[in-house]
Amino acid sequence: MFKSIKPKKLPISICLFLTFILCVALGHLKSPNDFTSPVNANIDKSSAVDIPIIMYHAVSDVTSIQGDYVISSAEFESDLKYLADNGYTTVFINDIVNYVKGSGKLPEKPIALTFDDGYYNNYLYVYPLVKKYNAKVSISPVAYFSKMYTESGEVSECYSHCTWEELKEMAESGYIELGNHSYNFHTCNGTQNGIGQINGESDDDYRLRITNDLTTAQNMIFENTGVKCSFIAYPFGVYNDNTEKIVKEMGFTAALTCSSGINTLEKGDIEKLYNLKRLIRPHNSGLEYILNKWS
């Protein structure tokens, strides 16, 4: 059914502008202060580790689209070089989950680099650079767009998304892990805001709608790349208590939000994995400045 749809050639800068507006304005966005971790006798307070998670979207050398959500390839390389020169080690979201669950270890200065949406420029620029610097990156594609551009064959570093073949190649390389960013809920149309609950929607209807979409994405990503995504990146950072319950019931082990901050995680503190904070990396603001600001 998608072969007749012509992909919209919208600049990434325009598409991603809504992300900032939604993250700061929508009432459905849950703040870190809304969470209280239950008492858990298994939490090892001596194991606390500070883990910054950086949020990227697109990397492009087309200067006209660079901004809050689009940086240049030189800027991304400077980030990787800074991390390598200052003792940081990049880790996957799954590495963080394994540490908290007690089945894995983390390096002395861990940091996670995440990319939302799965733009083609992630394959064009990010993938070669992480191989060059032996780094790890987590990419969460919108499955609908990967299907669309796989079928259309259209390629642009300004707006197209990774094909299934490109995502599969990156996932099999060992440098990239894939997450779920919904099948087709990366939308803000006045009614639907990401995977947030629609006003007046019953909890049962919401559960069915969200479960169907995320399951479709899970199945599609698995069928085309062989990856069963274990974490979700909430589109636009929009979610509520019901969303969190649903993703837990579906078997996701972690969720990435748009709330700002550095995560302090302890072994056994499972609840914090479902509201992982991230630091956005905009154009003209390097990781050194961002990490120093939040340290």
FINURO-459262 format. One record per residue (C-alpha): x, y negated, z negated; residue in one letter. Coordinates in nm, 4 decimals. Layout:
BEGIN
MIDREN  east  north  up  bamar
MIDREN  X  Y  Z  A
...
//
This chain:
BEGIN
MIDREN  east  north  up  bamar
MIDREN  0.0000  0.0000  0.0000  M
MIDREN  0.2960  -0.2297  -0.0395  F
MIDREN  0.4262  -0.2090  0.3157  K
MIDREN  0.1866  -0.4766  0.4333  S
MIDREN  0.2945  -0.7219  0.1636  I
MIDREN  0.5503  -0.9757  0.2743  K
MIDREN  0.7792  -1.0700  -0.0171  P
MIDREN  0.7498  -1.4331  -0.1185  K
MIDREN  1.0686  -1.6247  -0.0583  K
MIDREN  1.0617  -1.8216  -0.3794  L
MIDREN  1.3898  -1.9547  -0.5197  P
MIDREN  1.4962  -1.7821  -0.8383  I
MIDREN  1.5202  -2.1166  -1.0154  S
MIDREN  1.1462  -2.1719  -0.9629  I
MIDREN  1.0471  -1.8158  -1.0554  C
MIDREN  1.2471  -1.8241  -1.3775  L
MIDREN  1.1464  -2.1702  -1.4956  F
MIDREN  0.8262  -2.0202  -1.6356  L
MIDREN  1.0285  -1.7962  -1.8630  T
MIDREN  1.1522  -2.0873  -2.0700  F
MIDREN  0.8063  -2.2446  -2.0913  I
MIDREN  0.6468  -1.9192  -2.1990  L
MIDREN  0.9115  -1.8296  -2.4521  C
MIDREN  0.8685  -2.1547  -2.6420  V
MIDREN  0.4998  -2.2295  -2.5889  A
MIDREN  0.2825  -1.9167  -2.5881  L
MIDREN  0.1000  -1.8285  -2.9037  G
MIDREN  0.1471  -1.4584  -2.8317  H
MIDREN  0.5232  -1.4907  -2.8732  L
MIDREN  0.6243  -1.3373  -3.1996  K
MIDREN  0.8917  -1.5183  -3.3976  S
MIDREN  1.1585  -1.3410  -3.6028  P
MIDREN  0.9908  -1.4701  -3.9183  N
MIDREN  0.6818  -1.2616  -3.8391  D
MIDREN  0.8706  -0.9417  -3.9125  F
MIDREN  0.9331  -0.7862  -4.2497  T
MIDREN  1.1272  -0.4638  -4.2533  S
MIDREN  0.9754  -0.1971  -4.4780  P
MIDREN  1.1779  -0.0645  -4.7653  V
MIDREN  1.3833  0.2238  -4.6362  N
MIDREN  1.5996  0.4280  -4.8655  A
MIDREN  1.8068  0.5401  -4.5682  N
MIDREN  1.9332  0.1921  -4.4854  I
MIDREN  2.3081  0.1664  -4.5403  D
MIDREN  2.3678  -0.1953  -4.6438  K
MIDREN  2.7424  -0.1472  -4.6195  S
MIDREN  2.7103  -0.0705  -4.2487  S
MIDREN  2.5812  -0.4148  -4.1418  A
MIDREN  2.7170  -0.5271  -3.8050  V
MIDREN  2.6601  -0.8572  -3.6259  D
MIDREN  2.5713  -0.7903  -3.2614  I
MIDREN  2.5103  -1.0757  -3.0176  P
MIDREN  2.2978  -0.9826  -2.7159  I
MIDREN  2.3323  -1.2192  -2.4212  I
MIDREN  2.0384  -1.2763  -2.1869  M
MIDREN  2.1101  -1.3356  -1.8186  Y
MIDREN  1.8815  -1.3255  -1.5191  H
MIDREN  2.0562  -1.4121  -1.1942  A
MIDREN  2.4069  -1.4764  -1.0620  V
MIDREN  2.4324  -1.6708  -0.7370  S
MIDREN  2.6847  -1.8925  -0.5625  D
MIDREN  2.4057  -2.0931  -0.3990  V
MIDREN  2.4522  -2.4080  -0.6046  T
MIDREN  2.1035  -2.5458  -0.5415  S
MIDREN  1.9395  -2.2717  -0.7507  I
MIDREN  2.1851  -2.2690  -1.0412  Q
MIDREN  2.0427  -2.3762  -1.3752  G
MIDREN  1.9125  -2.2354  -1.7028  D
MIDREN  1.8570  -1.8911  -1.5531  Y
MIDREN  2.1054  -1.8792  -1.2660  V
MIDREN  2.4826  -1.8985  -1.3090  I
MIDREN  2.7665  -1.8682  -1.0575  S
MIDREN  2.9766  -1.5567  -1.0065  S
MIDREN  3.2794  -1.7517  -1.1330  A
MIDREN  3.0919  -1.8313  -1.4539  E
MIDREN  2.9992  -1.4689  -1.5092  F
MIDREN  3.3580  -1.3642  -1.4486  E
MIDREN  3.4761  -1.6274  -1.6963  S
MIDREN  3.2398  -1.4746  -1.9533  D
MIDREN  3.3848  -1.1289  -1.8986  L
MIDREN  3.7400  -1.2632  -1.9169  K
MIDREN  3.6646  -1.4515  -2.2398  Y
MIDREN  3.5234  -1.1370  -2.3996  L
MIDREN  3.8219  -0.9273  -2.2934  A
MIDREN  4.0713  -1.1887  -2.4159  D
MIDREN  3.9023  -1.2293  -2.7541  N
MIDREN  3.8610  -0.8718  -2.8678  G
MIDREN  3.4952  -0.8148  -2.7777  Y
MIDREN  3.3745  -0.4831  -2.6424  T
MIDREN  3.0566  -0.4663  -2.4367  T
MIDREN  2.8055  -0.2013  -2.5407  V
MIDREN  2.4770  -0.0666  -2.4050  F
MIDREN  2.1471  -0.1110  -2.5852  I
MIDREN  2.1500  0.2665  -2.6261  N
MIDREN  2.4838  0.2385  -2.8078  D
MIDREN  2.3203  -0.0006  -3.0547  I
MIDREN  2.0259  0.2355  -3.1052  V
MIDREN  2.2546  0.5307  -3.1655  N
MIDREN  2.4511  0.3350  -3.4253  Y
MIDREN  2.1399  0.2315  -3.6170  V
MIDREN  2.0106  0.5886  -3.6053  K
MIDREN  2.3418  0.7174  -3.7390  G
MIDREN  2.4451  0.9187  -3.4346  S
MIDREN  2.7006  0.6820  -3.2856  G
MIDREN  2.9742  0.4308  -3.3585  K
MIDREN  3.0275  0.0704  -3.2529  L
MIDREN  3.3556  -0.1109  -3.1791  P
MIDREN  3.4863  -0.3826  -3.4082  E
MIDREN  3.3357  -0.6735  -3.2093  K
MIDREN  3.0396  -0.5392  -3.0113  P
MIDREN  2.8363  -0.7495  -2.7697  I
MIDREN  2.5587  -0.6548  -2.5270  A
MIDREN  2.5056  -0.8207  -2.1883  L
MIDREN  2.1515  -0.7926  -2.0521  T
MIDREN  1.9974  -0.8925  -1.7185  F
MIDREN  1.6207  -0.9214  -1.6747  D
MIDREN  1.4231  -0.8704  -1.3504  D
MIDREN  1.6760  -0.6743  -1.1413  G
MIDREN  1.7630  -0.9324  -0.8768  Y
MIDREN  1.9699  -0.8199  -0.5802  Y
MIDREN  2.2433  -1.0616  -0.6837  N
MIDREN  2.3021  -0.8383  -0.9868  N
MIDREN  2.4215  -0.5753  -0.7409  Y
MIDREN  2.6026  -0.8281  -0.5231  L
MIDREN  2.8015  -1.0064  -0.7955  Y
MIDREN  2.7527  -0.8502  -1.1402  V
MIDREN  2.8189  -0.4893  -1.0484  Y
MIDREN  3.1639  -0.5476  -0.8880  P
MIDREN  3.2720  -0.7704  -1.1767  L
MIDREN  3.1769  -0.5279  -1.4540  V
MIDREN  3.3764  -0.2597  -1.2740  K
MIDREN  3.6714  -0.4975  -1.2495  K
MIDREN  3.6612  -0.5750  -1.6226  Y
MIDREN  3.5492  -0.2280  -1.7362  N
MIDREN  3.2403  -0.3763  -1.8991  A
MIDREN  2.8902  -0.2476  -1.9700  K
MIDREN  2.5704  -0.4248  -1.8672  V
MIDREN  2.2017  -0.3479  -1.9247  S
MIDREN  1.9653  -0.4335  -1.6359  I
MIDREN  1.5865  -0.4237  -1.6673  S
MIDREN  1.4209  -0.4353  -1.3226  P
MIDREN  1.0560  -0.5104  -1.2436  V
MIDREN  0.9609  -0.1828  -1.0750  A
MIDREN  0.7041  -0.3396  -0.8405  Y
MIDREN  0.9659  -0.5683  -0.6866  F
MIDREN  1.2229  -0.2914  -0.6496  S
MIDREN  0.9622  -0.0893  -0.4617  K
MIDREN  0.8665  -0.3907  -0.2491  M
MIDREN  1.2191  -0.4758  -0.1399  Y
MIDREN  1.3122  -0.1131  -0.0884  T
MIDREN  1.0283  -0.0916  0.1624  E
MIDREN  1.0750  -0.4324  0.3250  S
MIDREN  1.4546  -0.4129  0.3602  G
MIDREN  1.4740  -0.7887  0.3125  E
MIDREN  1.7924  -0.9103  0.1423  V
MIDREN  1.8675  -1.2479  -0.0145  S
MIDREN  2.0839  -1.3434  -0.3077  E
MIDREN  1.8317  -1.6207  -0.3787  C
MIDREN  1.5147  -1.4194  -0.4282  Y
MIDREN  1.5201  -1.0477  -0.3393  S
MIDREN  1.5448  -0.7640  -0.5907  H
MIDREN  1.7588  -0.4504  -0.6091  C
MIDREN  1.6422  -0.1503  -0.4104  T
MIDREN  1.6091  0.1909  -0.5704  W
MIDREN  1.9282  0.3014  -0.3976  E
MIDREN  2.1214  0.0084  -0.5458  E
MIDREN  1.9815  0.0672  -0.8943  L
MIDREN  2.0624  0.4378  -0.8708  K
MIDREN  2.4201  0.3669  -0.7625  E
MIDREN  2.4743  0.1265  -1.0502  M
MIDREN  2.3174  0.3582  -1.3087  A
MIDREN  2.5291  0.6518  -1.1947  E
MIDREN  2.8481  0.4450  -1.2157  S
MIDREN  2.8492  0.4437  -1.5957  G
MIDREN  2.8802  0.0654  -1.6053  Y
MIDREN  2.5069  -0.0065  -1.5932  I
MIDREN  2.2111  0.1178  -1.7959  E
MIDREN  1.8513  0.0569  -1.6920  L
MIDREN  1.5593  -0.0648  -1.9022  G
MIDREN  1.1864  -0.1074  -1.8445  N
MIDREN  1.0630  -0.4595  -1.7586  H
MIDREN  0.7109  -0.3464  -1.6594  S
MIDREN  0.5741  -0.2259  -1.3277  Y
MIDREN  0.3864  -0.5399  -1.2292  N
MIDREN  0.3358  -0.7551  -1.5389  F
MIDREN  0.6046  -1.0104  -1.4653  H
MIDREN  0.3257  -1.2603  -1.4038  T
MIDREN  0.1977  -1.5840  -1.5526  C
MIDREN  -0.1305  -1.6837  -1.3887  N
MIDREN  -0.3235  -1.8542  -1.6650  G
MIDREN  -0.4821  -1.5282  -1.7767  T
MIDREN  -0.2090  -1.2672  -1.7728  Q
MIDREN  0.1150  -1.3654  -1.9447  N
MIDREN  0.3644  -1.0831  -1.9110  G
MIDREN  0.2437  -0.7807  -2.1035  I
MIDREN  0.0753  -0.9978  -2.3641  G
MIDREN  -0.2809  -0.9223  -2.4736  Q
MIDREN  -0.5410  -1.1207  -2.2794  I
MIDREN  -0.7763  -1.3388  -2.4824  N
MIDREN  -1.0911  -1.1416  -2.5589  G
MIDREN  -0.9369  -0.8102  -2.4552  E
MIDREN  -1.0148  -0.5238  -2.6912  S
MIDREN  -0.7262  -0.3364  -2.8500  D
MIDREN  -0.8314  -0.0163  -2.6721  D
MIDREN  -0.8468  -0.1837  -2.3310  D
MIDREN  -0.5123  -0.3490  -2.3952  Y
MIDREN  -0.3538  -0.0201  -2.4955  R
MIDREN  -0.4798  0.1502  -2.1798  L
MIDREN  -0.3703  -0.1335  -1.9512  R
MIDREN  -0.0213  -0.1647  -2.0965  I
MIDREN  0.0356  0.2092  -2.1234  T
MIDREN  -0.0636  0.2595  -1.7590  N
MIDREN  0.1690  -0.0150  -1.6368  D
MIDREN  0.4721  0.0874  -1.8419  L
MIDREN  0.4181  0.4544  -1.7582  T
MIDREN  0.4038  0.3688  -1.3891  T
MIDREN  0.7338  0.1844  -1.4216  A
MIDREN  0.8902  0.4690  -1.6202  Q
MIDREN  0.7867  0.7284  -1.3639  N
MIDREN  0.8914  0.5179  -1.0675  M
MIDREN  1.2357  0.4408  -1.2100  I
MIDREN  1.2903  0.8056  -1.3029  F
MIDREN  1.1773  0.9374  -0.9654  E
MIDREN  1.4050  0.6996  -0.7756  N
MIDREN  1.7118  0.6752  -0.9997  T
MIDREN  1.6970  0.9742  -1.2344  G
MIDREN  1.6930  0.7408  -1.5366  V
MIDREN  1.4402  0.7679  -1.8174  K
MIDREN  1.4456  0.4188  -1.9662  C
MIDREN  1.4651  0.4202  -2.3451  S
MIDREN  1.4213  0.0472  -2.4084  F
MIDREN  1.1991  -0.2324  -2.2857  I
MIDREN  1.2662  -0.6004  -2.2174  A
MIDREN  0.9414  -0.7893  -2.2749  Y
MIDREN  0.8539  -1.0012  -1.9660  P
MIDREN  0.8758  -1.3681  -2.0691  F
MIDREN  0.9321  -1.2470  -2.4255  G
MIDREN  0.5546  -1.2156  -2.4759  V
MIDREN  0.4217  -0.9488  -2.7132  Y
MIDREN  0.2318  -0.8994  -3.0380  N
MIDREN  0.1849  -0.6364  -3.3098  D
MIDREN  -0.0247  -0.4190  -3.0783  N
MIDREN  0.2446  -0.4282  -2.8107  T
MIDREN  0.5049  -0.3122  -3.0589  E
MIDREN  0.2851  -0.0222  -3.1702  K
MIDREN  0.2263  0.0820  -2.8096  I
MIDREN  0.5925  0.0847  -2.7085  V
MIDREN  0.6800  0.2852  -3.0197  K
MIDREN  0.4096  0.5403  -2.9424  E
MIDREN  0.5376  0.5657  -2.5857  M
MIDREN  0.8800  0.6646  -2.7163  G
MIDREN  1.0796  0.3491  -2.6502  F
MIDREN  1.3613  0.3165  -2.9026  T
MIDREN  1.4242  -0.0586  -2.8731  A
MIDREN  1.2742  -0.3804  -2.7399  A
MIDREN  1.4450  -0.6993  -2.6223  L
MIDREN  1.2763  -1.0302  -2.7021  T
MIDREN  1.3453  -1.3927  -2.6094  C
MIDREN  1.3868  -1.5024  -2.9726  S
MIDREN  1.7250  -1.6675  -3.0240  S
MIDREN  1.9860  -1.5447  -3.2681  G
MIDREN  2.2511  -1.2843  -3.3446  I
MIDREN  2.1305  -0.9475  -3.4706  N
MIDREN  2.2573  -0.8127  -3.8019  T
MIDREN  2.1880  -0.4410  -3.7892  L
MIDREN  2.2373  -0.1711  -4.0480  E
MIDREN  2.2265  0.2051  -4.0202  K
MIDREN  1.8735  0.3238  -4.0814  G
MIDREN  1.7023  -0.0111  -4.0192  D
MIDREN  1.4982  0.1180  -3.7239  I
MIDREN  1.2356  -0.1597  -3.7295  E
MIDREN  1.4835  -0.4268  -3.6236  K
MIDREN  1.5457  -0.2405  -3.2991  L
MIDREN  1.1986  -0.3430  -3.1814  Y
MIDREN  1.2599  -0.7178  -3.2064  N
MIDREN  1.6167  -0.7613  -3.0867  L
MIDREN  1.7098  -1.1252  -3.0469  K
MIDREN  1.9066  -1.2601  -2.7530  R
MIDREN  2.1083  -1.5685  -2.6612  L
MIDREN  2.0424  -1.7157  -2.3191  I
MIDREN  2.3472  -1.8067  -2.1090  R
MIDREN  2.2627  -2.1076  -1.8869  P
MIDREN  2.4686  -2.2674  -1.6115  H
MIDREN  2.7539  -2.4894  -1.7389  N
MIDREN  2.7547  -2.3364  -2.0880  S
MIDREN  3.0121  -2.0594  -2.1377  G
MIDREN  3.0028  -1.7735  -2.3844  L
MIDREN  3.2716  -1.9312  -2.6022  E
MIDREN  3.0432  -2.2272  -2.6741  Y
MIDREN  2.7340  -2.0108  -2.7208  I
MIDREN  2.8985  -1.7617  -2.9575  L
MIDREN  3.0654  -2.0348  -3.1619  N
MIDREN  2.7322  -2.2168  -3.1904  K
MIDREN  2.5580  -1.9110  -3.3343  W
MIDREN  2.8424  -1.7675  -3.5405  S
//
